[in-house]
Amino acid sequence: MKKVAPAYLAVLLLACGTSCSKRQITTAEVVAAASSTLPPDPQHPAWNNAPEFSGPLLLQDLVEPRLMTPSTMLIRVRALTNGTDIAFRLQWLDATLDDAPGPGRFADGCAVQLPRSPADEPPAPQMGELGRPVEIIFWRADWQAAVNGRPDSIQSLYPNAAVDHYPFQAPSAEPGSAGQQAMARRYAPAEALGNRRAGPRKSPVEDLVAQGPGTLAPAAETRSDGRGIRSKDGWLVVLRRPLPSDFTPGKRTQVAFAVWQGSHGEAGARKMRTGWAPLLRQAGP
Amino acid sequence: MARVFNWQIGREMSYWYPESRPKRQFAAVFDINKCIACQTCTLACKTTWTSGRGQEYMLWNNVETKPYGFYPLSWDVKLLETLGSGQWRGSVYEGKTIFESAPAGERVLGWKPGSEDYAYPNTGEDDCVGRVDHGLSLSLPHLSWFFYLARICNHCTYPACLASCPRASIYKRQEDGIVLLDQGRCRGYQECVRACPYKKVFYNPMTGTSEKCIACYPKIEQGLQPQCFVNCIGKIRMAGWVSTSSQARPDNPIDYLVHVRKVALPLFPQFGLEPNVYYIPPMHVPMPFLRQMFGPGADHAVGVYRNASRDPDLAALLCLFGSTESAVERWRRDGETVTGTNDKGVAAVRVPVREPVFIRPAFDPKFRVIRTNCP
């Protein structure tokens, strides 16, 4: 593992304040350190065994709608692999917690993007290219709140919301019956089509594939998982997925990251993102 | 950006996609003079389409009081202020549309309403402009005035919602020009909510997608008018099909009102969307306000409408409003009777232009009593 001079280390510790962990080895590439465990807890000490990659975030200012004023400036990433899966811990500063959806409200989020195959020449970092897809793990703070147990009701988002009546809660509709559920679905067309953008869920992440801007689509199945926790000044999020095929020890592929700040109105293409960064699978046990 | 022709502003303009007009275009005429803001249309829509979770605040159809009513708050004045003033030279708009004034990085000049902007529909808005002083008498236009503006999605020829969606989740149907939002494809970015100047796309926090008026397309496909039209007790609405100005047919009721008589006008044509709900402007409102809201044709439209009782054809056609559930494709006046035919060419409704009048004398000679008007 690359060593850094003690003086440089001290400066780094001062620069990033108390939210940094004790071990401060920064690398120019993301190094997936071999580890017997991939802890879902972002604060687990095992994460200190991986070197840290600091990536400056850039405006998404290539395709409309663009983000024109910067928000999150830096993402810090550590990666671990157990030989079958790879896990990333993303860390960034965000002064406001945004995890409640609504009109004019946007949720905090982050994503990890990898080329489908670890080729020498990766596709365009901006969501891939036609015929050269990228795979994305997407995490959102409102999904995390749902996983953490926030009730699935309008009152949990707007405590003073008054609702007179939902037709599917009429006394004649037996709760849980097929007829009652069909009636509820009639007023939730996205849900009826299987497009679950909100509501109860088991995981705060979603697997996606893209072949260029505007082509983002759900993967055939979500094989990833994740967990995000709020630190005192931002987010710590662990995202775990199967290792890409052919990504053997000592080999390199590419990885890119994106961050959305809800309070800054960021969603979809309006985001801060990195370009491709090298991702090395560390050789060894 | 492509160059497209917008007949409502009399010129070519920039739009995100090339011109692609549907085979025929769903359209409507609302006669504002007859609206009493009973909100029956609002509830007809609400009970049919938006009674679900996350739709509590949604009003695909709403009726607001102008000039002080808005849903969501300040939807029109906010955009007018951002867009700035623009001049009309005759029927040509020389200012910029919301597509032409899109800032760097945007497809459309828009703004995002906050949750609180939807919190108070119709609260405290029935207020007159101006004072009602002692000795004031009624004249046209009124010195003190307000009016009711019923609004649905305009199913625009150049929808800003459609242009703004980075995922192309919104589409305009070739068969009827109805603008729909694909609920399987939407990811809830709210770009359409930001872009629609009429603010007729609504984000649903319980499904995480945006939703909008669908012009009751299952009814349209059966040759029927939408729910908010057939439930209107003031009979202010008529649904049908509008042509471009060069292809207008006088026997098409919408074409006749929009193109032939020019009595029905688009809402904020200067935004550049070619909206397809047309309004007969209120005749008691000062012209500067109407010109801003409906364009330079407002003076002519008010003049034609005020003369409607002496205008046999116009008076006849206005009688077909709210007279049938069928969409009226063609109309014809025969003397004192007006007929509307449906999409199969069959007479759907026949209405007398003037209702017969019976005068009941106050004195009943048979029973030798004075009648009262109480039942």
Chai-1 contact restraints between the chains, C-beta under 6 A:
chainA,res_idxA,chainB,res_idxB,connection_type,confidence,min_distance_angstrom,max_distance_angstrom,comment,restraint_id
A,E64,B,R107,contact,1.0,0.0,6.0,A-B,restraint_1
A,P65,B,E106,contact,1.0,0.0,6.0,A-B,restraint_2
A,P65,B,E191,contact,1.0,0.0,6.0,A-B,restraint_3
A,R66,B,G105,contact,1.0,0.0,6.0,A-B,restraint_4
A,M68,B,G105,contact,1.0,0.0,6.0,A-B,restraint_5
A,P101,B,P205,contact,1.0,0.0,6.0,A-B,restraint_6
A,G102,B,S115,contact,1.0,0.0,6.0,A-B,restraint_7
A,G102,B,P205,contact,1.0,0.0,6.0,A-B,restraint_8
A,P103,B,S115,contact,1.0,0.0,6.0,A-B,restraint_9
A,P103,B,Y203,contact,1.0,0.0,6.0,A-B,restraint_10
A,G104,B,K112,contact,1.0,0.0,6.0,A-B,restraint_11
A,G104,B,P113,contact,1.0,0.0,6.0,A-B,restraint_12
A,G104,B,G114,contact,1.0,0.0,6.0,A-B,restraint_13
A,G104,B,S115,contact,1.0,0.0,6.0,A-B,restraint_14
A,L157,B,P205,contact,1.0,0.0,6.0,A-B,restraint_15
A,V163,B,E56,contact,1.0,0.0,6.0,A-B,restraint_16
A,P167,B,S51,contact,1.0,0.0,6.0,A-B,restraint_17
A,Y187,B,S51,contact,1.0,0.0,6.0,A-B,restraint_18
A,Y187,B,G52,contact,1.0,0.0,6.0,A-B,restraint_19
A,A188,B,G52,contact,1.0,0.0,6.0,A-B,restraint_20
A,A188,B,T207,contact,1.0,0.0,6.0,A-B,restraint_21
A,P189,B,Q183,contact,1.0,0.0,6.0,A-B,restraint_22
A,A190,B,Q183,contact,1.0,0.0,6.0,A-B,restraint_23
A,A190,B,T207,contact,1.0,0.0,6.0,A-B,restraint_24
A,A190,B,T209,contact,1.0,0.0,6.0,A-B,restraint_25
A,E191,B,T207,contact,1.0,0.0,6.0,A-B,restraint_26
A,L193,B,Q183,contact,1.0,0.0,6.0,A-B,restraint_27
A,L193,B,G184,contact,1.0,0.0,6.0,A-B,restraint_28
A,N195,B,G184,contact,1.0,0.0,6.0,A-B,restraint_29
A,R197,B,G188,contact,1.0,0.0,6.0,A-B,restraint_30
A,R197,B,G208,contact,1.0,0.0,6.0,A-B,restraint_31
A,R197,B,T209,contact,1.0,0.0,6.0,A-B,restraint_32
A,A198,B,M206,contact,1.0,0.0,6.0,A-B,restraint_33
A,A198,B,T207,contact,1.0,0.0,6.0,A-B,restraint_34
A,A198,B,G208,contact,1.0,0.0,6.0,A-B,restraint_35
A,G214,B,P166,contact,1.0,0.0,6.0,A-B,restraint_36
A,G214,B,R167,contact,1.0,0.0,6.0,A-B,restraint_37
A,A267,B,Y189,contact,1.0,0.0,6.0,A-B,restraint_38
A,G268,B,P166,contact,1.0,0.0,6.0,A-B,restraint_39
A,G268,B,Y189,contact,1.0,0.0,6.0,A-B,restraint_40
A,A269,B,P166,contact,1.0,0.0,6.0,A-B,restraint_41
